[in-house]
């Protein structure tokens, strides 16, 4: 029987635990148990997506124009895009 998935090594599991455990601990501290409902998962996912979208909008409207203005005032021309 062929395994079509990616083989996970022990090192992969250790690295995953290194990142997953602090997040799980944080979620337990704010009151989310391991048995959270799909509605809670959907709300958390929606919050993450909203935060990502808001960050992208802020970068497009504030950070990028500010950097373009700064780069247009330098003497070199390679950064004036």
C-alpha positions in Angstrom: 0.0 0.0 0.0 1.4 3.4 -1.0 1.6 6.3 1.3 0.5 9.4 -0.6 1.1 11.8 2.2 4.3 13.4 3.3 6.4 11.4 5.7 6.8 13.1 9.0 10.0 12.6 10.9 10.5 12.8 14.6 12.2 16.2 14.1 9.0 17.5 12.3 6.9 16.4 15.3 9.3 18.2 17.7 9.2 21.4 15.6 5.4 21.2 15.4 5.1 20.8 19.2 7.5 23.8 19.7 5.0 26.0 17.8 1.7 24.4 18.7 2.1 24.1 22.5 2.5 27.9 23.1 -0.6 28.6 21.0 -2.6 25.9 22.8 -1.4 27.2 26.2 -2.5 30.7 25.2 -5.9 29.5 24.1 -6.4 27.6 27.4 -5.5 30.7 29.3 -8.2 32.8 27.6 -10.7 30.1 28.4 -10.8 27.9 25.2 -10.7 24.2 26.0 -9.5 21.5 23.7 -13.2 20.6 23.0 -14.1 23.9 21.2 -17.0 23.8 18.9 -16.9 24.3 15.1 -18.7 27.7 15.6 -15.8 28.9 17.9 -13.3 27.6 15.3 -15.1 29.5 12.6 -15.2 32.7 14.6 -11.5 32.5 15.4 -10.7 31.8 11.7 -12.9 34.8 10.7 -11.1 37.0 13.2 -7.7 35.9 11.8 -8.9 36.6 8.2 -10.3 40.0 9.2 -7.0 40.9 10.9 -5.1 39.8 7.8 -7.3 41.8 5.5 -7.1 44.9 7.7 -3.3 44.6 7.8 -3.1 44.4 4.0 -5.3 47.4 3.6 -3.3 49.4 6.1 -0.1 48.5 4.3 -1.5 49.4 0.9 -2.9 52.8 2.0 -0.4 53.9 4.6 2.9 52.1 4.6 3.5 51.7 0.8 2.7 55.3 -0.1 4.9 56.6 2.8 7.8 54.4 1.5 7.2 55.6 -2.1 7.3 59.2 -1.0 10.5 58.6 1.0 12.2 56.8 -1.9 11.1 59.5 -4.5 13.1 62.0 -2.5 16.4 60.2 -2.6 19.1 61.0 -5.2 19.2 57.6 -6.7 16.6 56.5 -9.3 16.6 52.8 -9.0 14.2 52.9 -6.0 11.6 55.2 -7.6 9.1 52.6 -8.7 
